[in-house]
Amino acid sequence: MVRLMKYIHFVIIGFFAMLFAITPATALDPTEPILHYSESVIDIGTKLTFDQGYTLHISDINENDGDIWVEVLRDGKVVKDGDGAGQEDDPFEYILTVEAEDADEEDKEYLVFRVTPKDVVSKDPASAKIRIEQFRNPEEKLNDLLIYDDSRSVNVGEELDLEEGFSLKASDYDDEEETITITLEKNGHLVKEMNDMEKGEIFSHYKTVDGEITTIVIANIYEFFDSSETIVFLKEVSQREDVIIESNVEITVEGLAGDVIKENERAIIYYELDNDASEIKVYVDDDRIDTRKEVDEGKYASITDKMDAGTYEVTVTIVSEDGSVSSEDSSFTVEKSNSITETIKETSIAVENMSKLDEVISDSDNVTDAVSEVISDSTDDVKGSSGFSYVVVAILIALTAFFLKREFS
């Protein structure tokens, strides 16, 4: 009886082994590590360049159901088996087949791209939210990486240092839902934050410049271990050198009474941003005079203290929303004051140009307290000098009239 039970057990195991052997795989497992992961809105006709020399062309988007037609290119040509349709429940997959050199060897297959349309965003032009996953092609070289396919761990509430000033932080662990918040910072500035991440999800930070996508930091949320401290285990951690996208800024400097700045006057430093920024700092000869947070693109102004005669350097430092830091330099000259009459004339012009200060005040809802005090002091200076200026001007007019009457009498 015992032998019979063993025989039946052996037959059952053998049956399931044969069943699994003849059952075809439903999908090809990707080759680790994952190189790129993103979910973004993409317009019809968009071409995106990825690592290992590949380009994805979203050549068509069905504006009704969001289905897409994808082409995979290398050197400007569609690769073999590199085009097809993609649906949300049946994504497009590009599988590279490498034929075996010997007859007794099997061909190799690698899943390189998986492209999944999620939602239709607009119809004119057609655009859709599309998930793109790129996996390593072992037959091709990778670009230089700072970290490649590493496994790391970080305690909840602590930071994991990466390269080039980047760090990952884990927080807000929910032990019931088993979710975590992952935050990426660079040099102490927030770059990206993803909430309620689950095991198996991908954290990815990338930049797109002129259609070329560079994945800067990517990691797989592999496992949580909850004991006295909760540990987050990461795998497939890779990092590339950051792509610095400099924010252009145009700097101009004026005086309160015009383009010329005289000693004992304040200067207005205008700077115009072409992109949003997480932080702006303005320096005059290494002295910081203005700091702003979460600044939208546009034109802004900072006011200096009263200036002595001389030449001054202006530096505007911009921390972009992705943590990149750039700066722009300029200079201006403060001239010595001239005669009393010219000083009175310039003071009168300053009174007539009170609207310039009004513009600065109206645009200064985001400046530091120190700058606001300088603006207030500047207004008081001009207002306080107006009465004296008018009296002196009146005296000069009276004297001029007296001498003219005497000359022609």
C-alpha positions as CSV (number, residue, x, y, z in Angstrom):
1,M,0.0,0.0,0.0
2,V,2.8,2.3,0.9
3,R,4.5,1.5,-2.4
4,L,1.3,2.2,-4.3
5,M,0.9,5.7,-2.6
6,K,4.5,6.5,-3.5
7,Y,3.8,5.5,-7.1
8,I,0.7,7.6,-7.3
9,H,2.5,10.6,-5.8
10,F,5.3,10.1,-8.4
11,V,2.8,10.0,-11.3
12,I,1.1,13.2,-10.1
13,I,4.4,15.1,-9.9
14,G,5.4,13.7,-13.3
15,F,2.0,14.8,-14.8
16,F,2.3,18.4,-13.7
17,A,6.0,18.5,-14.7
18,M,5.0,17.5,-18.3
19,L,2.1,19.9,-18.2
20,F,4.3,22.8,-17.3
21,A,6.9,21.7,-19.9
22,I,4.4,21.7,-22.8
23,T,2.6,24.9,-21.7
24,P,4.0,27.9,-23.6
25,A,5.1,30.9,-21.6
26,T,2.6,33.7,-21.7
27,A,5.3,36.4,-21.7
28,L,9.0,36.8,-21.9
29,D,10.7,37.8,-18.7
30,P,12.6,41.0,-19.1
31,T,16.4,41.1,-18.6
32,E,17.4,42.8,-15.5
33,P,18.1,45.6,-14.7
34,I,15.3,47.9,-16.0
35,L,16.9,50.9,-17.7
36,H,13.9,53.2,-18.0
37,Y,10.4,53.6,-16.6
38,S,8.0,56.4,-17.3
39,E,4.4,57.3,-17.5
40,S,3.9,60.6,-19.4
41,V,1.7,62.3,-22.0
42,I,3.0,61.8,-25.5
43,D,1.8,63.4,-28.7
44,I,1.2,61.5,-32.0
45,G,4.4,61.5,-34.1
46,T,6.8,61.9,-31.1
47,K,10.2,60.3,-31.4
48,L,12.1,59.6,-28.2
49,T,15.8,58.4,-28.0
50,F,16.8,56.0,-25.3
51,D,19.9,54.2,-24.1
52,Q,21.7,51.6,-26.2
53,G,20.9,53.6,-29.4
54,Y,17.2,52.9,-29.6
55,T,14.5,55.4,-30.7
56,L,10.8,54.9,-30.1
57,H,8.4,56.5,-32.6
58,I,4.7,56.8,-31.5
59,S,3.6,57.0,-35.1
60,D,-0.2,56.8,-34.5
61,I,-2.7,57.2,-31.7
62,N,-6.3,56.1,-31.9
63,E,-8.1,59.2,-30.5
64,N,-11.1,57.1,-29.4
65,D,-9.7,54.1,-27.5
66,G,-6.1,55.2,-27.1
67,D,-4.5,52.3,-29.0
68,I,-1.1,53.2,-30.4
69,W,1.2,52.1,-33.2
70,V,4.8,51.9,-32.2
71,E,8.0,51.7,-34.2
72,V,11.5,50.8,-32.8
73,L,14.3,52.3,-34.7
74,R,18.1,52.1,-34.8
75,D,20.2,54.3,-37.1
76,G,17.0,55.8,-38.5
77,K,15.5,52.4,-39.6
78,V,12.8,50.2,-38.1
79,V,14.4,47.1,-36.6
80,K,13.3,43.6,-37.4
81,D,9.9,42.9,-35.7
82,G,10.1,46.4,-34.3
83,D,6.7,47.7,-35.1
84,G,3.2,46.9,-33.9
85,A,0.1,47.9,-32.1
86,G,-0.2,48.5,-28.4
87,Q,-3.3,48.4,-26.1
88,E,-3.8,48.9,-22.4
89,D,-4.5,45.2,-21.9
90,D,-2.1,44.0,-24.6
91,P,1.0,46.3,-24.7
92,F,3.4,46.5,-27.5
93,E,6.6,44.5,-26.9
94,Y,9.8,44.6,-28.8
95,I,11.5,41.2,-28.5
96,L,15.0,41.0,-29.9
97,T,15.9,37.6,-31.3
98,V,19.6,36.7,-31.6
99,E,20.0,33.7,-33.9
100,A,22.3,30.9,-32.6
101,E,25.6,30.5,-34.4
102,D,25.6,26.7,-34.0
103,A,22.8,24.3,-35.0
104,D,22.9,22.6,-31.6
105,E,22.3,25.9,-29.8
106,E,19.0,27.7,-29.3
107,D,18.2,31.3,-30.4
108,K,18.2,33.9,-27.6
109,E,15.3,36.3,-27.0
110,Y,15.4,39.5,-25.0
111,L,12.5,41.7,-24.1
112,V,13.8,45.3,-24.8
113,F,10.7,47.5,-24.8
114,R,7.2,47.3,-23.4
115,V,4.9,50.2,-24.4
116,T,1.5,50.5,-22.7
117,P,-1.1,53.1,-23.6
118,K,-3.1,54.2,-20.5
119,D,-5.5,57.1,-21.3
120,V,-6.5,59.4,-24.2
121,V,-5.5,62.9,-23.2
122,S,-6.5,65.0,-26.2
123,K,-7.8,64.5,-29.8
124,D,-6.4,67.5,-31.7
125,P,-3.6,66.7,-31.8
126,A,-4.0,63.2,-30.6
127,S,-2.1,62.5,-27.4
128,A,-2.2,59.8,-24.7
129,K,-0.6,58.9,-21.4
130,I,1.8,56.1,-22.2
131,R,3.9,53.9,-20.0
132,I,7.4,53.0,-21.4
133,E,9.6,50.3,-20.0
134,Q,13.1,49.7,-21.4
135,F,15.1,46.6,-20.4
136,R,18.8,45.8,-21.0
137,N,19.8,44.3,-24.2
138,P,22.8,42.2,-23.2
139,E,24.1,42.2,-26.8
140,E,24.7,46.0,-26.7
141,K,26.9,48.2,-24.5
142,L,25.5,50.6,-22.0
143,N,26.5,54.2,-21.6
144,D,28.7,55.0,-18.6
145,L,26.9,54.7,-15.3
146,L,27.8,55.9,-11.9
147,I,25.8,53.1,-10.3
148,Y,24.7,50.0,-12.1
149,D,22.3,47.3,-11.1
150,D,23.0,47.6,-7.4
151,S,21.1,46.4,-4.4
152,R,20.6,48.9,-1.6
153,S,18.6,49.3,1.6
154,V,17.4,52.3,3.6
155,N,15.7,52.6,7.0
156,V,12.4,54.5,7.0
157,G,13.1,58.1,8.1
158,E,16.7,58.0,6.9
159,E,18.5,58.9,3.7
160,L,20.5,56.7,1.2
161,D,23.3,58.7,-0.3
162,L,23.9,58.3,-4.1
163,E,26.3,60.0,-6.4
164,E,26.6,63.7,-7.4
165,G,24.7,65.0,-4.3
166,F,21.6,62.8,-4.9
167,S,19.9,61.0,-2.0
168,L,16.9,58.8,-1.6
169,K,14.7,59.0,1.5
170,A,12.0,56.5,2.6
171,S,9.1,57.8,4.8
172,D,5.4,57.4,5.7
173,Y,5.4,53.6,5.8
174,D,2.0,52.1,6.1
175,D,2.3,48.6,7.5
176,E,-1.4,47.7,6.8
177,E,-1.3,48.8,3.1
178,E,2.4,48.0,2.8
179,T,3.1,51.3,1.0
180,I,6.0,53.8,1.3
181,T,6.9,57.3,0.2
182,I,10.2,57.6,-1.7
183,T,11.8,61.1,-2.1
184,L,14.7,62.0,-4.3
185,E,16.8,65.1,-3.4
186,K,19.8,66.8,-4.9
187,N,22.0,69.0,-2.7
188,G,19.2,69.2,-0.2
189,H,16.6,70.3,-2.8
190,L,13.5,68.3,-3.6
191,V,13.7,66.7,-7.1
192,K,10.9,64.1,-7.1
193,E,8.6,62.4,-4.6
194,M,6.3,59.4,-5.1
195,N,3.7,58.5,-2.5
196,D,2.1,55.1,-1.7
197,M,4.6,53.0,-3.6
198,E,4.1,49.3,-3.3
199,K,6.5,46.3,-3.6
200,G,7.5,45.8,-7.2
201,E,6.9,49.3,-8.3
202,I,9.6,51.4,-10.0
203,F,10.9,54.8,-8.8
204,S,12.4,56.7,-11.8
205,H,13.7,60.2,-12.3
206,Y,14.6,61.1,-15.9
207,K,15.0,64.2,-18.1
208,T,14.1,64.8,-21.7
209,V,16.2,67.2,-23.7
210,D,15.4,67.6,-27.4
211,G,13.7,64.2,-27.6
212,E,16.6,62.4,-25.9
213,I,15.6,60.7,-22.6
214,T,18.2,60.2,-19.9
215,T,17.2,58.2,-16.8
216,I,19.2,59.7,-14.0
217,V,18.1,57.5,-11.0
218,I,16.0,54.3,-11.1
219,A,15.2,51.7,-8.5
220,N,12.9,48.8,-7.9
221,I,11.0,48.8,-4.6
222,Y,11.8,45.1,-3.8
223,E,10.8,44.4,-0.2
224,F,9.9,45.8,3.2
225,F,11.2,44.3,6.4
226,D,9.4,45.5,9.6
227,S,11.1,44.9,12.9
228,S,12.3,47.4,15.5
229,E,13.0,49.6,12.4
230,T,11.4,49.3,9.0
231,I,13.8,48.7,6.2
232,V,13.1,49.2,2.5
233,F,15.1,47.0,0.2
234,L,15.9,48.3,-3.3
235,K,17.2,46.4,-6.2
236,E,18.2,47.2,-9.8
237,V,19.5,50.6,-8.5
238,S,21.2,52.5,-11.3
239,Q,22.3,56.1,-11.7
240,R,23.7,58.1,-14.6
241,E,25.5,61.5,-14.6
242,D,23.0,64.2,-14.3
243,V,21.9,66.3,-17.3
244,I,22.2,70.0,-16.3
245,I,19.5,72.0,-17.9
246,E,20.6,75.6,-17.3
247,S,17.9,78.2,-16.7
248,N,18.6,81.3,-18.7
249,V,18.3,84.6,-16.9
250,E,18.6,88.2,-18.2
251,I,19.9,90.8,-15.7
252,T,19.4,94.6,-16.0
253,V,20.3,97.2,-13.4
254,E,18.7,100.6,-13.1
255,G,18.6,103.5,-10.6
256,L,15.5,104.9,-9.0
257,A,15.8,108.0,-11.2
258,G,16.9,106.3,-14.5
259,D,19.5,104.2,-16.0
260,V,22.4,106.0,-14.3
261,I,23.0,105.1,-10.6
262,K,24.5,107.8,-8.4
263,E,26.2,107.3,-5.0
264,N,23.9,107.2,-2.0
265,E,21.1,105.9,-4.2
266,R,19.6,102.4,-4.3
267,A,19.8,100.2,-7.4
268,I,17.0,98.1,-8.8
269,I,18.2,94.7,-10.1
270,Y,15.8,93.2,-12.6
271,Y,16.1,89.5,-13.6
272,E,13.9,87.6,-16.0
273,L,13.6,83.8,-15.9
274,D,12.7,81.6,-18.8
275,N,11.7,78.6,-16.6
276,D,10.2,78.0,-13.2
277,A,12.6,77.6,-10.3
278,S,12.4,76.2,-6.8
279,E,14.7,78.9,-5.4
280,I,16.4,82.1,-6.5
281,K,19.1,84.0,-4.7
282,V,20.5,87.4,-5.7
283,Y,24.0,88.6,-4.6
284,V,25.8,91.9,-4.9
285,D,29.6,91.4,-4.3
286,D,28.9,88.1,-2.5
287,D,26.3,89.8,-0.2
288,R,22.9,88.1,-0.5
289,I,20.2,90.7,-0.9
290,D,17.2,88.6,-2.0
291,T,15.9,85.0,-1.7
292,R,12.7,83.6,-3.2
293,K,11.1,80.2,-3.2
294,E,8.9,78.5,-5.8
295,V,9.4,81.2,-8.4
296,D,7.4,81.1,-11.7
297,E,9.0,82.2,-15.0
298,G,8.8,85.9,-15.5
299,K,10.5,89.2,-14.5
300,Y,11.4,90.1,-10.9
301,A,13.2,93.0,-9.1
302,S,15.4,93.3,-6.1
303,I,16.5,96.6,-4.5
304,T,19.9,97.2,-3.0
305,D,20.8,99.3,0.0
306,K,22.3,102.8,-0.6
307,M,25.4,102.4,-2.8
308,D,28.8,104.0,-2.6
309,A,30.5,105.0,-5.9
310,G,32.2,102.1,-7.6
311,T,31.7,98.9,-9.7
312,Y,29.7,96.0,-8.3
313,E,29.2,92.4,-9.4
314,V,25.7,90.9,-9.5
315,T,25.1,87.1,-9.3
316,V,21.7,85.5,-9.7
317,T,21.8,81.8,-8.6
318,I,18.9,79.6,-9.8
319,V,18.0,76.2,-8.3
320,S,15.8,74.5,-10.9
321,E,12.8,72.2,-10.0
322,D,15.0,69.2,-10.7
323,G,17.7,70.3,-8.3
324,S,20.1,71.6,-10.9
325,V,22.0,74.7,-9.9
326,S,23.1,77.4,-12.3
327,S,24.0,81.1,-12.1
328,E,24.3,84.2,-14.2
329,D,26.7,87.2,-13.6
330,S,26.5,90.8,-14.5
331,S,27.9,94.1,-13.2
332,F,27.0,97.8,-12.8
333,T,28.7,101.0,-11.9
334,V,27.6,103.6,-9.3
335,E,28.8,107.1,-10.3
336,K,29.8,109.9,-8.0
337,S,27.3,112.6,-7.3
338,N,27.7,115.9,-9.2
339,S,26.7,119.5,-8.3
340,I,23.9,120.4,-5.9
341,T,21.7,121.6,-8.8
342,E,22.1,118.3,-10.7
343,T,21.4,116.4,-7.5
344,I,18.2,118.4,-7.0
345,K,17.2,117.7,-10.6
346,E,17.8,114.0,-10.2
347,T,15.8,113.9,-7.0
348,S,12.9,115.6,-8.8
349,I,13.0,113.0,-11.5
350,A,13.0,110.3,-8.8
351,V,9.8,111.8,-7.4
352,E,8.2,111.7,-10.8
353,N,9.2,108.1,-11.2
354,M,7.4,106.8,-8.0
355,S,5.5,104.4,-10.3
356,K,8.8,102.4,-10.7
357,L,8.8,101.7,-6.9
358,D,5.1,100.9,-7.0
359,E,5.8,98.2,-9.7
360,V,8.6,96.7,-7.5
361,I,6.3,96.6,-4.4
362,S,3.4,95.0,-6.3
363,D,5.8,92.3,-7.7
364,S,7.4,91.6,-4.4
365,D,4.9,89.3,-2.6
366,N,7.5,86.5,-2.5
367,V,10.6,88.4,-1.4
368,T,12.5,88.2,1.9
369,D,11.6,90.6,4.8
370,A,14.9,92.4,4.4
371,V,14.1,93.3,0.8
372,S,10.7,94.5,1.8
373,E,12.3,96.8,4.4
374,V,14.6,98.2,1.7
375,I,11.7,98.9,-0.6
376,S,9.9,100.7,2.2
377,D,13.0,102.7,3.1
378,S,13.4,103.7,-0.5
379,T,9.9,105.0,-0.7
380,D,10.4,107.0,2.5
381,D,13.6,108.5,1.1
382,V,12.0,109.7,-2.0
383,K,8.9,111.0,-0.3
384,G,10.9,112.7,2.4
385,S,13.0,114.6,-0.1
386,S,10.1,115.8,-2.3
387,G,9.2,118.8,-0.1
388,F,12.7,120.1,0.0
389,S,13.2,119.6,-3.7
390,Y,10.1,121.6,-4.6
391,V,11.1,124.5,-2.3
392,V,14.6,124.7,-3.9
393,V,13.2,124.5,-7.4
394,A,10.8,127.3,-6.6
395,I,13.7,129.5,-5.3
396,L,15.7,128.8,-8.4
397,I,12.8,129.8,-10.6
398,A,12.2,133.1,-8.7
399,L,15.9,134.0,-8.9
400,T,15.9,133.3,-12.6
401,A,12.9,135.5,-13.1
402,F,14.5,138.3,-11.0
403,F,17.8,138.3,-13.0
404,L,15.9,138.2,-16.4
405,K,13.7,141.2,-15.3
406,R,16.8,143.1,-14.2
407,E,18.7,142.3,-17.5
408,F,15.9,143.7,-19.7
409,S,14.8,146.6,-17.6
